[in-house]
């Protein structure tokens, strides 16, 4: 029988590199986590979009 672990959204946002992809885990309000699997190209595009959104344009 598998061990039962509580599912909570507690913990930091994290991104780990696995064999052929990146796995990003984002805590959600109300509990739980959003888990997104990205390949290298998608991760690069996401990074560029996030940087463009937070860096003020001159």
Secondary structure, 3 states (H helix, E strand, C coil): CCCCCCCCCCCCCEEEECCCCEEEEEECCCCCEEEEEECHHHHHHHHHHHHHHHCCCC
